[in-house]
C-alpha cells in the first residue's frame, strides 16, 4: 500500500549553508541590542499586542504635541527609545515568525512522511524476523528498541 506523499523536495546544501550564514549574520548584527529573558522574567512583564501598540504610538504623538502633560517622574527620552525599538523590531519579528512557521511546517511535514516510511520499513523487518530471515534479525533487534513498550511498575 503506497502512502500519500505531500512533499518531495531536495534543498541543495549550498542553499542551507547560505541561509545559515545569513541568519547568523543577522543574529550577530542584532546581538548587541537584544535582551534575553527567562520564563519568569517574561511572565512578569506587561505584554504589548496590536491594541496596546497603537495606544503607545498615540501616546508618543501626544507627548510630542502636548509635552506639558508628561509626568515629571516619567522618563520621556527612555519612553521614546523603547517605542522606537518596538517600531523597528516589529517588522523583523513578523518576518522571523513567518519564516519560522514556514520552515517548521515544512520540517514537520517531511518528518511525518519520513517517520511513516520508517514505520513501514520497521513493520517489514519485523515480519521478516518473525519468518526467520536471519539477515533481518540484527536490524530488527536494533530498531525494536525504539518501538518496545515499557511496562509501568
C-alpha positions as a LaTeX table, in Angstrom:
\begin{tabular}{lrrr}
\hline
Residue & $x$ (\AA) & $y$ (\AA) & $z$ (\AA) \\
\hline
Unk1 & 0.00 & 0.00 & 0.00 \\
Unk2 & 1.53 & 3.29 & $-1.08$ \\
Unk3 & 1.29 & 6.31 & 1.18 \\
Unk4 & 0.36 & 9.80 & 0.04 \\
Unk5 & 3.44 & 11.92 & $-0.49$ \\
Unk6 & 2.68 & 15.58 & 0.20 \\
Unk7 & 6.24 & 16.87 & $-0.04$ \\
Unk8 & 9.02 & 15.88 & $-2.40$ \\
Unk9 & 11.86 & 18.36 & $-2.31$ \\
Unk10 & 15.62 & 18.37 & $-2.07$ \\
Unk11 & 17.20 & 21.53 & $-0.72$ \\
Unk12 & 20.74 & 21.94 & $-2.04$ \\
Unk13 & 23.32 & 22.08 & 0.76 \\
Unk14 & 24.61 & 25.34 & $-0.73$ \\
Unk15 & 21.21 & 26.93 & $-0.02$ \\
Unk16 & 21.17 & 25.62 & 3.56 \\
Unk17 & 24.73 & 26.89 & 4.14 \\
Unk18 & 23.89 & 30.28 & 2.61 \\
Unk19 & 20.73 & 30.72 & 4.72 \\
Unk20 & 22.52 & 29.59 & 7.88 \\
Unk21 & 25.28 & 32.13 & 7.24 \\
Unk22 & 22.79 & 34.94 & 6.60 \\
Unk23 & 20.74 & 34.11 & 9.70 \\
Unk24 & 23.90 & 34.01 & 11.80 \\
Unk25 & 24.92 & 37.39 & 10.36 \\
Unk26 & 21.51 & 38.82 & 11.29 \\
Unk27 & 21.82 & 37.42 & 14.78 \\
Unk28 & 25.35 & 38.77 & 15.18 \\
Unk29 & 24.33 & 42.22 & 13.91 \\
Unk30 & 21.44 & 42.45 & 16.37 \\
Unk31 & 23.18 & 40.73 & 19.31 \\
Unk32 & 24.45 & 43.94 & 20.97 \\
Unk33 & 20.90 & 45.29 & 21.03 \\
Unk34 & 18.94 & 42.21 & 22.08 \\
Unk35 & 17.98 & 41.21 & 25.60 \\
Unk36 & 17.35 & 37.60 & 26.64 \\
Unk37 & 14.71 & 36.94 & 29.29 \\
Unk38 & 13.94 & 33.97 & 31.49 \\
Unk39 & 10.46 & 32.49 & 31.50 \\
Unk40 & 9.91 & 34.09 & 34.89 \\
Unk41 & 11.06 & 37.48 & 33.56 \\
Unk42 & 8.64 & 37.20 & 30.64 \\
Unk43 & 5.71 & 36.34 & 32.90 \\
Unk44 & 6.24 & 39.47 & 34.96 \\
Unk45 & 6.13 & 41.89 & 32.03 \\
Unk46 & 3.21 & 43.76 & 30.53 \\
Unk47 & 2.56 & 42.38 & 27.05 \\
Unk48 & 2.14 & 44.71 & 24.08 \\
Unk49 & $-0.33$ & 43.48 & 21.48 \\
Unk50 & $-1.81$ & 45.27 & 18.49 \\
Unk51 & $-4.19$ & 47.38 & 20.57 \\
Unk52 & $-1.58$ & 48.42 & 23.11 \\
Unk53 & 0.92 & 49.13 & 20.32 \\
Unk54 & $-1.44$ & 51.66 & 18.78 \\
Unk55 & $-2.03$ & 53.17 & 22.23 \\
Unk56 & 1.72 & 53.57 & 22.78 \\
Unk57 & 2.11 & 55.17 & 19.35 \\
Unk58 & $-0.78$ & 57.52 & 20.11 \\
Unk59 & 0.83 & 58.47 & 23.45 \\
Unk60 & 4.07 & 59.19 & 21.58 \\
Unk61 & 2.19 & 61.55 & 19.31 \\
Unk62 & 0.56 & 63.29 & 22.26 \\
Unk63 & 3.88 & 63.61 & 24.07 \\
Unk64 & 5.26 & 65.37 & 21.02 \\
Unk65 & 2.29 & 67.72 & 20.62 \\
Unk66 & 1.41 & 68.18 & 24.29 \\
Unk67 & 4.62 & 67.77 & 26.31 \\
Unk68 & 3.17 & 69.74 & 29.24 \\
Unk69 & 1.24 & 66.61 & 30.32 \\
Unk70 & 4.30 & 64.36 & 30.62 \\
Unk71 & 4.62 & 63.47 & 34.31 \\
Unk72 & 7.84 & 64.64 & 35.95 \\
Unk73 & 8.52 & 61.06 & 37.10 \\
Unk74 & 8.21 & 59.65 & 33.55 \\
Unk75 & 11.46 & 59.33 & 31.63 \\
Unk76 & 10.29 & 60.75 & 28.30 \\
Unk77 & 13.53 & 60.00 & 26.42 \\
Unk78 & 13.53 & 56.36 & 27.58 \\
Unk79 & 9.88 & 56.02 & 26.54 \\
Unk80 & 10.74 & 57.37 & 23.07 \\
Unk81 & 13.70 & 54.96 & 22.77 \\
Unk82 & 11.53 & 52.00 & 23.83 \\
Unk83 & 8.79 & 52.92 & 21.38 \\
Unk84 & 11.34 & 53.29 & 18.57 \\
Unk85 & 12.82 & 49.84 & 19.28 \\
Unk86 & 9.36 & 48.26 & 19.20 \\
Unk87 & 8.63 & 50.02 & 15.89 \\
Unk88 & 11.97 & 48.89 & 14.44 \\
Unk89 & 11.84 & 45.28 & 15.62 \\
Unk90 & 8.17 & 44.54 & 14.87 \\
Unk91 & 8.65 & 44.04 & 11.10 \\
Unk92 & 11.74 & 41.91 & 11.77 \\
Unk93 & 9.83 & 39.82 & 14.32 \\
Unk94 & 6.94 & 39.40 & 11.89 \\
Unk95 & 9.29 & 38.23 & 9.13 \\
Unk96 & 11.14 & 35.90 & 11.51 \\
Unk97 & 7.84 & 34.41 & 12.73 \\
Unk98 & 6.68 & 33.84 & 9.13 \\
Unk99 & 10.00 & 32.23 & 8.23 \\
Unk100 & 9.94 & 30.06 & 11.36 \\
Unk101 & 6.36 & 28.99 & 10.68 \\
Unk102 & 7.09 & 28.02 & 7.07 \\
Unk103 & 10.34 & 26.24 & 7.97 \\
Unk104 & 8.71 & 24.43 & 10.89 \\
Unk105 & 5.67 & 23.37 & 8.81 \\
Unk106 & 7.92 & 22.01 & 6.06 \\
Unk107 & 10.12 & 20.21 & 8.61 \\
Unk108 & 7.03 & 18.79 & 10.33 \\
Unk109 & 5.54 & 17.51 & 7.07 \\
Unk110 & 8.81 & 15.97 & 5.86 \\
Unk111 & 9.40 & 14.48 & 9.31 \\
Unk112 & 5.94 & 12.97 & 9.37 \\
Unk113 & 6.44 & 11.36 & 5.99 \\
Unk114 & 9.90 & 10.09 & 6.95 \\
Unk115 & 8.52 & 8.58 & 10.17 \\
Unk116 & 5.63 & 6.91 & 8.29 \\
Unk117 & 8.12 & 5.36 & 5.87 \\
Unk118 & 10.30 & 4.27 & 8.80 \\
Unk119 & 7.30 & 2.57 & 10.40 \\
Unk120 & 6.59 & 0.74 & 7.14 \\
Unk121 & 10.19 & $-0.43$ & 7.00 \\
Unk122 & 10.12 & $-1.48$ & 10.65 \\
Unk123 & 6.93 & $-3.47$ & 10.04 \\
Unk124 & 8.56 & $-5.22$ & 7.08 \\
Unk125 & 11.74 & $-6.01$ & 9.01 \\
Unk126 & 9.71 & $-7.30$ & 11.99 \\
Unk127 & 7.74 & $-9.56$ & 9.66 \\
Unk128 & 10.95 & $-10.83$ & 8.06 \\
Unk129 & 12.41 & $-11.57$ & 11.50 \\
Unk130 & 9.21 & $-13.40$ & 12.53 \\
Unk131 & 9.55 & $-15.55$ & 9.40 \\
Unk132 & 13.13 & $-16.46$ & 10.31 \\
Unk133 & 15.03 & $-14.33$ & 7.79 \\
Unk134 & 18.40 & $-14.29$ & 9.51 \\
Unk135 & 19.69 & $-11.10$ & 7.85 \\
Unk136 & 16.68 & $-9.22$ & 9.28 \\
Unk137 & 17.39 & $-10.18$ & 12.90 \\
Unk138 & 20.18 & $-7.65$ & 13.68 \\
Unk139 & 18.21 & $-4.84$ & 12.05 \\
Unk140 & 15.06 & $-5.81$ & 13.93 \\
Unk141 & 16.95 & $-6.07$ & 17.25 \\
Unk142 & 18.32 & $-2.57$ & 16.72 \\
Unk143 & 15.03 & $-0.98$ & 15.63 \\
Unk144 & 12.76 & $-2.70$ & 18.14 \\
Unk145 & 14.40 & $-0.73$ & 20.96 \\
Unk146 & 12.65 & 2.36 & 19.59 \\
Unk147 & 9.27 & 0.64 & 19.44 \\
Unk148 & 9.30 & $-1.54$ & 22.55 \\
Unk149 & 6.69 & $-0.70$ & 25.15 \\
Unk150 & 7.93 & $-0.08$ & 28.64 \\
Unk151 & 5.95 & $-1.59$ & 31.42 \\
Unk152 & 4.88 & 0.58 & 34.31 \\
Unk153 & 5.95 & $-0.70$ & 37.69 \\
\hline
\end{tabular}
